[in-house]
């Protein structure tokens, strides 16, 4: 069966510090991968998605970036965090891009920027 | 663009039925998903509709009307563990767009 891992689970970082969140998927090949952010009391905002190694599409211009160095690894980064970057970061995967492919979410990373 | 609306909060009694409505306006449509999210946890998939009509999965059912841009999630025989946020999400050309979620509180 497929599993998705994210770490760390919680993170407290000062403004201006760098960020690296990692997501890995097991039990499937060539997944579509997604990074979402959920601010308190808000819906999920798609940040990046990837349909293959080295392929990254950005949805929202901001100080975050994403990379996919391996088939089942997705990394979210920032060089300098802002207070507004605080939130619940979720990685997700799907088996395809069509309408019938549901997305499965990892456990999430709760980031607090102080 | 995508515009997805659902009520912010709903409260119901254990054993009752609750219906969560979702209306949407999208530039493309490839299906509608419902997810459940308990506080502090990741969303989990509940249902998927792409054709008009009702899909039933145990105590949960989901309905879609594409011409009206409307869906609902029906939760029957409510249990305390059903207290959670329920997210409506529309699949456009290539991505899911989520509503802000409806927080359902089940009271004894």
Interface residues (C-beta under 8 A of the other chain):
Chain A: X34 X41 X42 X43 X44 X45 X46 X49 X59 X90 X97 X98 X99 X100 X102 X103 X104 X105 X106 X107 X108 X110
Chain B: X4 X30 X31 X33 X40 X41 X42 X43 X44 X45 X48 X50 X87 X89 X91 X94 X95 X96 X97 X98 X99 X100 X101
